[in-house]
Amino acid sequence: MKATVTVELKASVLDPQGKAIQHSLSSLGFGGVEDVRAGKLFRIVLADSGQTREEIETQVRQMCERLLANTVIEKFSYTLEE
Amino acid sequence: MKATVTVELKASVLDPQGKAIQHSLSSLGFGGVEDVRAGKLFRIVLADSGQTREEIETQVRQMCERLLANTVIEKFSYTLEE
């Protein structure tokens, strides 16, 4: 089972990295860039241990809450595929 | 138009950040994590300037090649949505 996790700053949190990228894109001549937000992506390969999909979802959610995301300022989402 | 860009290390390139996360997950008691790869995600909001979808795709691809990704060691992908 493969899990793809995305972690992004909440909309209310300033994103200086995104702003820097936005300005760099403008400097390079790319017009019309209204906003850029930067985030993180994790591709996790999980061993097939006979768990149900619900158990795996719970595990991935706990991984996000305990390590991958700072839930005070970040939100996360994930998708699972065989 | 919104573009979502993902930038990831090519499969042949070592990912020490991913390995560190894999070990941290094991230390936290998450068993069965076979591999972790870390990547970047960018959400870009583009002004509606009457460009065709093909022109926007070309622009986003150029953004990736010129700024967002180091194509020597990284691969990128993107999706567009209205």
Backbone of each chain as ProteinMPNN parsed JSONL, in Angstrom:
{"seq_chain_A": "MKATVTVELKASVLDPQGKAIQHSLSSLGFGGVEDVRAGKLFRIVLADSGQTREEIETQVRQMCERLLANTVIEKFSYTLEE", "coords_chain_A": {"N_chain_A": [[0.849, -1.201, 0.0], [0.516, 2.196, -0.854], [0.95, 5.416, 0.42], [0.212, 8.78, -0.161], [1.072, 11.759, 1.111], [0.169, 15.094, 1.693], [1.316, 18.118, 3.017], [0.474, 21.259, 4.078], [0.74, 24.774, 4.75], [-1.733, 26.304, 6.801], [-4.424, 28.316, 5.505], [-4.575, 30.739, 6.801], [-2.049, 31.29, 7.643], [0.951, 33.025, 7.127], [3.098, 32.707, 4.27], [6.185, 32.882, 3.679], [8.077, 31.609, 2.036], [6.582, 30.881, -0.208], [5.885, 33.446, -1.093], [8.402, 34.435, -1.799], [9.0, 32.761, -3.941], [6.975, 33.527, -5.662], [7.753, 36.174, -6.242], [10.204, 35.648, -7.456], [9.36, 34.285, -9.732], [8.012, 36.359, -11.039], [10.198, 38.056, -11.498], [11.544, 36.531, -13.336], [10.023, 36.897, -15.514], [7.549, 35.747, -15.727], [4.363, 36.562, -15.994], [1.322, 37.517, -14.28], [1.146, 35.867, -12.041], [-0.594, 35.25, -9.314], [-0.614, 34.208, -6.734], [1.415, 32.135, -4.67], [1.795, 29.172, -2.905], [3.73, 27.197, -0.812], [4.353, 23.775, -0.12], [4.662, 20.487, 1.401], [5.392, 17.139, 0.381], [4.893, 13.71, 0.834], [5.806, 10.463, 0.03], [4.859, 7.389, 1.001], [5.675, 4.08, 1.511], [3.995, 1.297, 2.543], [4.231, -1.756, 4.283], [2.536, -4.776, 3.393], [0.451, -5.871, 5.667], [-1.856, -7.206, 6.191], [-3.723, -5.481, 7.241], [-6.824, -3.695, 7.526], [-8.27, -1.274, 5.24], [-9.256, 0.846, 6.7], [-7.808, 0.676, 9.085], [-5.267, 1.223, 8.113], [-5.632, 3.82, 7.186], [-6.089, 5.114, 9.628], [-3.578, 4.762, 10.773], [-1.941, 6.243, 9.025], [-3.006, 8.773, 9.397], [-2.307, 9.195, 12.048], [0.475, 9.226, 11.761], [0.772, 11.64, 10.404], [-0.216, 13.446, 12.304], [1.518, 13.103, 14.432], [4.139, 13.332, 13.484], [4.611, 14.237, 10.729], [3.205, 16.6, 10.164], [2.769, 19.868, 11.555], [0.209, 20.486, 13.342], [-0.751, 22.812, 14.402], [-0.17, 24.95, 12.734], [-0.286, 23.835, 10.237], [-2.047, 21.997, 7.685], [-3.099, 18.739, 6.682], [-3.379, 16.233, 4.1], [-4.255, 13.09, 2.617], [-3.813, 10.377, 0.32], [-4.586, 7.014, -0.532], [-3.238, 4.199, -2.217], [-3.226, 1.019, -3.852]], "CA_chain_A": [[0.0, 0.0, 0.0], [1.274, 3.446, -0.911], [0.241, 6.605, 0.882], [0.767, 10.066, -0.567], [0.648, 12.743, 2.105], [0.548, 16.485, 1.44], [1.272, 18.972, 4.202], [0.511, 22.654, 3.639], [0.384, 25.778, 5.753], [-3.129, 26.731, 6.788], [-4.619, 29.518, 4.688], [-4.414, 31.942, 7.62], [-0.646, 31.43, 8.035], [1.792, 33.625, 6.094], [4.011, 31.757, 3.641], [7.275, 33.671, 3.068], [8.708, 30.845, 0.944], [5.713, 31.045, -1.367], [6.015, 34.828, -1.578], [9.708, 34.553, -2.46], [8.884, 32.084, -5.237], [6.124, 34.384, -6.493], [8.558, 37.289, -6.725], [11.199, 35.118, -8.388], [8.682, 34.007, -11.01], [7.796, 37.651, -11.695], [11.503, 38.526, -11.97], [11.919, 35.729, -14.508], [9.186, 37.283, -16.641], [6.255, 35.071, -15.731], [3.346, 37.504, -15.54], [0.017, 36.989, -13.892], [1.172, 34.921, -10.923], [-1.296, 35.966, -8.247], [-0.256, 33.692, -5.419], [2.12, 30.851, -4.617], [1.909, 28.58, -1.571], [4.634, 26.049, -0.855], [4.028, 22.723, 0.834], [5.496, 19.294, 1.382], [4.766, 15.931, -0.145], [5.597, 12.505, 1.282], [5.321, 9.199, -0.526], [5.186, 6.382, 2.013], [5.357, 2.707, 1.118], [3.685, 0.516, 3.74], [4.236, -3.211, 4.09], [1.205, -5.39, 3.405], [0.411, -6.665, 6.891], [-3.208, -7.708, 6.401], [-4.59, -4.493, 7.879], [-7.907, -3.17, 6.695], [-8.038, 0.073, 4.749], [-9.549, 1.783, 7.791], [-6.664, 0.652, 10.009], [-4.153, 1.92, 7.47], [-5.957, 5.255, 7.225], [-5.849, 5.582, 10.995], [-2.128, 4.805, 10.969], [-1.377, 7.362, 8.26], [-3.438, 10.006, 10.059], [-1.463, 9.357, 13.242], [1.813, 9.648, 11.299], [0.686, 13.074, 10.095], [-0.428, 14.243, 13.51], [2.621, 12.974, 15.384], [5.464, 13.631, 12.931], [4.768, 14.892, 9.43], [2.611, 17.936, 10.137], [2.555, 20.641, 12.776], [-1.208, 20.791, 13.111], [-1.089, 24.172, 14.842], [-0.088, 25.872, 11.587], [-0.35, 23.118, 8.961], [-3.109, 21.026, 7.442], [-2.578, 17.63, 5.864], [-4.337, 15.351, 3.433], [-3.546, 11.908, 2.127], [-4.527, 9.426, -0.524], [-4.032, 5.666, -0.466], [-3.424, 3.369, -3.413], [-2.659, -0.324, -3.7]], "C_chain_A": [[0.878, 1.243, 0.0], [0.397, 4.594, -0.437], [0.972, 7.838, 0.358], [0.192, 11.128, 0.356], [1.081, 14.132, 1.64], [0.351, 17.278, 2.727], [1.436, 20.413, 3.731], [0.195, 23.576, 4.802], [-1.101, 26.077, 5.652], [-3.242, 28.065, 6.066], [-4.356, 30.796, 5.477], [-2.959, 32.214, 7.996], [0.154, 31.998, 6.866], [2.799, 32.613, 5.567], [5.135, 32.526, 2.942], [7.977, 32.933, 1.925], [7.894, 30.997, -0.345], [5.825, 32.437, -1.965], [7.331, 35.019, -2.324], [9.659, 33.911, -3.843], [8.054, 32.941, -6.193], [6.945, 35.536, -7.085], [9.62, 36.814, -7.714], [10.576, 34.837, -9.741], [8.434, 35.312, -11.763], [9.11, 38.173, -12.277], [11.947, 37.793, -13.226], [11.026, 36.029, -15.709], [7.849, 36.565, -16.728], [5.209, 36.023, -15.148], [2.117, 36.788, -15.024], [0.042, 35.932, -12.81], [0.593, 35.629, -9.701], [-0.931, 35.483, -6.856], [0.498, 32.37, -5.584], [2.143, 30.408, -3.164], [2.777, 27.333, -1.713], [4.24, 25.034, 0.208], [4.967, 21.541, 0.682], [4.687, 18.082, 0.945], [5.574, 14.74, 0.354], [4.977, 11.29, 0.608], [5.815, 8.085, 0.391], [4.754, 5.018, 1.507], [5.179, 1.889, 2.388], [3.654, -0.965, 3.404], [2.803, -3.742, 4.157], [1.12, -6.344, 4.603], [-1.011, -7.123, 7.212], [-4.133, -6.745, 7.12], [-5.724, -4.101, 6.94], [-7.545, -1.756, 6.248], [-8.269, 1.111, 5.855], [-8.377, 1.848, 8.772], [-5.478, 1.4, 9.416], [-4.395, 3.424, 7.474], [-5.693, 5.845, 8.595], [-4.355, 5.742, 11.244], [-1.514, 6.021, 10.265], [-1.759, 8.691, 8.912], [-2.589, 10.27, 11.303], [-0.044, 9.779, 12.867], [1.829, 11.152, 11.035], [0.634, 13.895, 11.369], [0.789, 14.224, 14.432], [3.963, 13.392, 14.806], [5.435, 14.548, 11.711], [4.248, 16.325, 9.405], [2.629, 18.569, 11.516], [1.129, 21.172, 12.674], [-1.65, 22.139, 13.68], [-1.136, 25.109, 13.631], [-0.262, 25.172, 10.243], [-1.579, 22.207, 8.899], [-2.52, 19.915, 6.579], [-3.727, 16.915, 5.17], [-3.56, 14.16, 2.91], [-4.445, 11.114, 1.199], [-3.82, 8.085, -0.397], [-4.243, 4.974, -1.801], [-2.719, 2.044, -3.213], [-1.279, -0.379, -4.326]], "O_chain_A": [[1.851, 1.336, 0.748], [-0.757, 4.72, -0.847], [2.198, 7.923, 0.429], [-1.016, 11.365, 0.378], [2.229, 14.325, 1.239], [-0.651, 17.124, 3.426], [2.417, 20.748, 3.067], [-0.529, 23.204, 5.726], [-1.665, 26.101, 4.558], [-2.291, 28.845, 6.017], [-3.964, 31.814, 4.906], [-2.657, 33.245, 8.597], [0.047, 31.507, 5.742], [3.295, 31.769, 6.313], [5.047, 32.794, 1.744], [8.419, 33.555, 0.96], [8.446, 31.212, -1.424], [5.857, 32.598, -3.185], [7.372, 35.686, -3.358], [10.21, 34.45, -4.802], [8.379, 33.068, -7.374], [6.845, 35.834, -8.275], [9.905, 37.498, -8.697], [11.179, 35.111, -10.779], [8.621, 35.375, -12.978], [9.143, 38.671, -13.402], [12.637, 38.356, -14.076], [11.237, 35.487, -16.794], [7.101, 36.75, -17.688], [5.184, 36.256, -13.94], [1.902, 35.608, -15.298], [-0.917, 35.176, -12.658], [1.233, 36.509, -9.127], [-0.939, 36.263, -5.903], [0.246, 31.6, -6.511], [2.481, 31.199, -2.283], [2.58, 26.522, -2.619], [3.839, 25.405, 1.311], [5.94, 21.591, -0.071], [3.47, 18.02, 1.119], [6.804, 14.758, 0.302], [3.758, 11.119, 0.62], [7.017, 7.865, 0.54], [3.601, 4.826, 1.121], [6.09, 1.795, 3.21], [3.118, -1.372, 2.373], [1.967, -3.213, 4.891], [1.637, -7.46, 4.567], [-1.333, -7.396, 8.368], [-5.213, -7.137, 7.563], [-5.591, -4.169, 5.718], [-6.642, -1.126, 6.796], [-7.569, 2.12, 5.931], [-7.998, 2.925, 9.234], [-4.772, 2.121, 10.121], [-3.481, 4.208, 7.732], [-5.142, 6.939, 8.716], [-3.915, 6.722, 11.845], [-0.683, 6.729, 10.832], [-0.951, 9.617, 8.976], [-2.203, 11.406, 11.579], [0.572, 10.588, 13.561], [2.779, 11.847, 11.396], [1.332, 14.899, 11.51], [1.064, 15.201, 15.128], [4.855, 13.774, 15.563], [6.167, 15.537, 11.669], [4.795, 17.171, 8.697], [2.515, 17.875, 12.527], [0.872, 22.175, 12.008], [-2.786, 22.563, 13.467], [-2.027, 25.951, 13.519], [-0.375, 25.837, 9.213], [-2.072, 21.721, 9.917], [-1.56, 20.132, 5.839], [-4.88, 16.984, 5.595], [-2.338, 14.22, 2.777], [-5.671, 11.175, 1.285], [-2.61, 8.026, -0.181], [-5.282, 5.134, -2.44], [-1.728, 1.96, -2.486], [-0.632, -1.426, -4.303]]}, "seq_chain_B": "MKATVTVELKASVLDPQGKAIQHSLSSLGFGGVEDVRAGKLFRIVLADSGQTREEIETQVRQMCERLLANTVIEKFSYTLEE", "coords_chain_B": {"N_chain_B": [[-7.112, 30.416, -12.906], [-5.744, 27.527, -11.416], [-2.688, 26.037, -10.599], [-1.231, 23.027, -9.592], [1.778, 21.968, -8.534], [4.055, 19.319, -8.3], [7.196, 18.423, -7.054], [9.711, 16.128, -7.105], [12.452, 14.092, -5.986], [14.345, 12.289, -8.39], [13.953, 8.749, -8.933], [16.379, 7.458, -8.852], [17.972, 8.937, -7.244], [19.41, 9.402, -4.089], [17.604, 9.915, -1.014], [18.031, 11.487, 1.687], [16.466, 12.917, 3.543], [13.985, 11.665, 3.379], [14.74, 9.132, 4.312], [15.437, 9.749, 6.952], [12.943, 10.478, 7.956], [11.641, 8.048, 7.688], [13.053, 6.484, 9.562], [12.416, 7.909, 11.874], [9.657, 7.488, 12.005], [9.634, 4.734, 12.479], [10.88, 4.744, 14.99], [8.896, 5.958, 16.452], [7.124, 3.959, 16.653], [5.643, 3.139, 14.512], [5.159, 0.502, 12.576], [6.291, -1.428, 9.711], [6.894, 0.439, 7.734], [8.122, 0.801, 4.687], [9.391, 2.464, 2.877], [10.17, 5.929, 2.479], [9.723, 8.878, 0.675], [10.554, 12.217, 0.23], [9.101, 15.225, -0.953], [8.278, 18.259, -2.791], [5.623, 20.652, -2.922], [3.717, 22.883, -4.804], [1.317, 25.384, -4.896], [-0.086, 27.295, -7.261], [-1.561, 30.281, -8.165], [-2.925, 31.553, -11.029], [-3.458, 34.463, -12.949], [-6.399, 35.169, -14.845], [-5.89, 35.486, -18.053], [-6.873, 35.192, -20.556], [-5.487, 33.22, -21.891], [-4.93, 30.171, -23.714], [-5.504, 26.765, -22.646], [-3.332, 25.217, -23.399], [-1.293, 27.119, -23.676], [-1.069, 27.953, -21.042], [-0.244, 25.58, -19.848], [2.267, 25.311, -21.058], [3.521, 27.539, -19.955], [3.528, 26.867, -17.193], [5.104, 24.602, -17.283], [7.522, 25.719, -18.058], [8.02, 27.319, -15.809], [8.558, 25.31, -13.94], [10.859, 24.153, -15.067], [12.663, 26.255, -15.063], [12.733, 27.364, -12.504], [11.35, 26.014, -10.294], [12.046, 23.298, -10.155], [14.999, 21.285, -10.031], [16.11, 19.933, -12.707], [18.085, 18.118, -13.144], [18.303, 16.383, -10.996], [15.729, 16.162, -10.12], [12.265, 15.382, -10.709], [9.227, 16.625, -12.141], [5.69, 17.23, -11.859], [2.419, 18.318, -12.856], [-0.869, 19.615, -12.27], [-3.766, 21.15, -13.611], [-6.439, 23.297, -12.736], [-9.623, 24.891, -13.019]], "CA_chain_B": [[-6.591, 29.049, -13.09], [-4.829, 27.11, -10.361], [-1.779, 24.943, -10.943], [-0.604, 22.329, -8.469], [3.025, 21.397, -9.039], [4.822, 18.494, -7.363], [8.599, 18.24, -7.428], [10.262, 15.015, -6.321], [13.736, 13.566, -6.427], [14.26, 11.126, -9.284], [14.034, 7.494, -8.181], [17.779, 7.022, -8.747], [18.701, 9.857, -6.362], [19.216, 9.136, -2.666], [16.772, 10.9, -0.324], [18.327, 11.385, 3.131], [15.341, 13.43, 4.335], [13.004, 10.574, 3.437], [15.271, 8.073, 5.192], [15.34, 10.224, 8.334], [11.539, 10.381, 8.337], [11.35, 6.611, 7.829], [13.584, 6.043, 10.853], [11.638, 8.553, 12.944], [8.376, 6.786, 12.097], [9.906, 3.466, 13.169], [11.139, 5.055, 16.4], [7.619, 6.302, 17.082], [6.324, 2.749, 16.788], [4.91, 2.793, 13.292], [5.851, -0.613, 11.925], [5.937, -1.72, 8.328], [7.157, 1.522, 6.783], [9.192, 0.268, 3.852], [10.147, 3.535, 2.218], [9.582, 7.274, 2.481], [10.393, 9.853, -0.188], [10.032, 13.554, 0.508], [9.085, 16.104, -2.117], [7.723, 19.6, -2.6], [4.328, 20.897, -3.548], [3.472, 24.317, -4.975], [0.0, 25.755, -5.418], [0.127, 28.566, -7.958], [-2.785, 30.888, -8.698], [-2.588, 32.337, -12.214], [-4.508, 35.392, -13.382], [-7.09, 34.769, -16.065], [-5.47, 36.469, -19.062], [-7.357, 34.782, -21.874], [-4.608, 32.242, -22.54], [-5.485, 28.826, -23.884], [-4.971, 25.789, -21.695], [-2.002, 24.794, -23.881], [-0.34, 28.182, -23.348], [-0.847, 27.92, -19.593], [0.589, 24.394, -19.57], [3.638, 25.641, -21.46], [4.052, 28.466, -18.962], [3.796, 26.15, -15.942], [6.259, 23.724, -17.507], [8.721, 26.569, -18.022], [8.261, 27.675, -14.395], [9.2, 24.156, -13.302], [12.209, 23.925, -15.599], [13.558, 27.391, -14.813], [12.828, 27.775, -11.094], [10.822, 25.175, -9.217], [12.704, 21.987, -10.083], [16.335, 21.071, -10.58], [15.77, 18.768, -13.533], [19.177, 17.13, -13.138], [18.04, 15.379, -9.965], [14.32, 16.142, -9.735], [11.216, 15.301, -11.723], [8.07, 17.412, -11.719], [4.417, 16.999, -12.526], [1.494, 19.39, -12.498], [-2.261, 19.523, -12.691], [-4.421, 22.462, -13.733], [-7.887, 23.313, -12.52], [-10.215, 26.241, -13.163]], "C_chain_B": [[-5.611, 28.725, -11.965], [-3.977, 25.944, -10.851], [-1.234, 24.341, -9.655], [0.599, 21.582, -9.008], [3.643, 20.532, -7.957], [6.224, 18.299, -7.922], [9.184, 17.177, -6.517], [11.621, 14.611, -6.867], [13.502, 12.396, -7.371], [14.524, 9.86, -8.466], [15.485, 7.063, -7.953], [18.583, 7.867, -7.776], [18.377, 9.524, -4.902], [18.443, 10.261, -2.0], [16.999, 10.794, 1.186], [17.197, 11.904, 4.009], [14.275, 12.341, 4.482], [13.452, 9.462, 4.378], [15.154, 8.478, 6.658], [13.897, 10.118, 8.832], [11.153, 8.923, 8.559], [11.832, 6.098, 9.187], [12.809, 6.646, 12.018], [10.295, 7.86, 13.119], [8.552, 5.447, 12.816], [10.114, 3.697, 14.66], [9.858, 5.368, 17.149], [6.689, 5.097, 17.186], [5.483, 2.391, 15.58], [5.685, 1.698, 12.546], [5.491, -0.697, 10.458], [6.095, -0.57, 7.359], [8.367, 1.123, 5.945], [10.022, 1.342, 3.184], [9.403, 4.848, 2.381], [10.409, 8.132, 1.54], [9.734, 11.201, 0.072], [10.1, 14.399, -0.753], [8.462, 17.436, -1.775], [6.45, 19.764, -3.415], [4.16, 22.408, -3.654], [2.062, 24.513, -5.528], [0.116, 27.166, -5.967], [-1.208, 29.055, -8.514], [-2.385, 31.819, -9.841], [-3.763, 33.224, -12.599], [-5.132, 34.881, -14.675], [-6.812, 35.813, -17.141], [-5.859, 36.038, -20.477], [-6.466, 33.81, -22.615], [-5.344, 30.919, -22.72], [-4.858, 27.913, -22.845], [-3.57, 25.332, -22.098], [-0.947, 25.836, -23.524], [-0.032, 28.182, -21.856], [0.022, 26.727, -19.216], [2.046, 24.662, -19.909], [4.289, 26.547, -20.42], [4.416, 27.743, -17.659], [5.011, 25.231, -16.105], [7.555, 24.526, -17.465], [9.051, 27.015, -16.6], [9.002, 26.546, -13.688], [10.645, 24.033, -13.747], [13.176, 25.024, -15.203], [13.717, 27.722, -13.34], [12.483, 26.672, -10.098], [11.561, 23.85, -9.058], [14.13, 22.07, -10.606], [16.241, 19.778, -11.388], [16.92, 17.768, -13.675], [18.849, 16.003, -12.154], [16.565, 15.248, -9.611], [13.415, 15.986, -10.948], [10.033, 16.127, -11.215], [6.82, 16.933, -12.442], [3.479, 18.106, -12.1], [0.085, 19.038, -12.953], [-2.824, 20.938, -12.723], [-5.892, 22.316, -13.42], [-8.393, 24.749, -12.592], [-10.377, 26.904, -11.798]], "O_chain_B": [[-4.762, 29.541, -11.609], [-4.485, 24.991, -11.441], [-0.827, 25.06, -8.743], [0.466, 20.678, -9.832], [3.747, 20.964, -6.808], [6.405, 18.042, -9.112], [9.154, 17.314, -5.294], [11.902, 14.768, -8.056], [12.576, 11.608, -7.179], [15.219, 9.89, -7.451], [15.785, 6.382, -6.972], [19.745, 7.563, -7.505], [17.211, 9.383, -4.532], [18.598, 11.426, -2.366], [16.257, 10.103, 1.883], [16.986, 11.389, 5.107], [13.735, 12.126, 5.567], [12.654, 8.919, 5.141], [14.815, 7.655, 7.509], [13.651, 9.724, 9.972], [10.429, 8.601, 9.5], [11.115, 5.372, 9.876], [12.571, 5.981, 13.026], [9.839, 7.663, 14.245], [7.731, 5.069, 13.652], [9.597, 2.952, 15.492], [9.742, 5.081, 18.341], [5.595, 5.198, 17.741], [4.698, 1.444, 15.622], [6.737, 1.957, 11.961], [4.505, -0.108, 10.014], [5.504, -0.584, 6.279], [9.496, 1.11, 6.436], [11.217, 1.158, 2.95], [8.173, 4.884, 2.418], [11.639, 8.121, 1.593], [8.508, 11.306, 0.127], [11.051, 14.297, -1.528], [8.153, 17.713, -0.616], [6.239, 19.112, -4.438], [4.431, 23.133, -2.697], [1.674, 23.88, -6.51], [0.383, 28.114, -5.228], [-1.894, 28.335, -9.239], [-1.608, 32.754, -9.649], [-4.915, 32.793, -12.578], [-4.468, 34.241, -15.49], [-7.414, 36.887, -17.147], [-5.254, 36.465, -21.461], [-6.642, 33.585, -23.812], [-6.264, 30.597, -21.968], [-3.832, 28.232, -22.245], [-2.721, 25.089, -21.24], [0.162, 25.488, -23.119], [1.111, 28.384, -21.448], [0.913, 26.839, -18.375], [2.948, 24.295, -19.157], [5.447, 26.358, -20.05], [5.483, 27.978, -17.091], [5.832, 25.096, -15.197], [8.558, 24.076, -16.91], [10.221, 27.084, -16.225], [9.948, 26.783, -12.936], [11.546, 23.835, -12.931], [14.368, 24.774, -15.024], [14.73, 28.304, -12.95], [13.241, 26.423, -9.16], [11.685, 23.337, -7.946], [14.422, 22.841, -11.521], [16.286, 18.678, -10.836], [16.747, 16.698, -14.259], [19.083, 14.828, -12.437], [16.182, 14.33, -8.885], [13.751, 16.398, -12.058], [9.861, 16.303, -10.009], [6.895, 16.311, -13.502], [3.716, 18.767, -11.089], [-0.114, 18.268, -13.892], [-2.407, 21.806, -11.956], [-6.52, 21.327, -13.795], [-7.675, 25.694, -12.266], [-10.854, 28.035, -11.714]]}, "name": "protein", "num_of_chains": 2, "seq": "MKATVTVELKASVLDPQGKAIQHSLSSLGFGGVEDVRAGKLFRIVLADSGQTREEIETQVRQMCERLLANTVIEKFSYTLEEMKATVTVELKASVLDPQGKAIQHSLSSLGFGGVEDVRAGKLFRIVLADSGQTREEIETQVRQMCERLLANTVIEKFSYTLEE"}
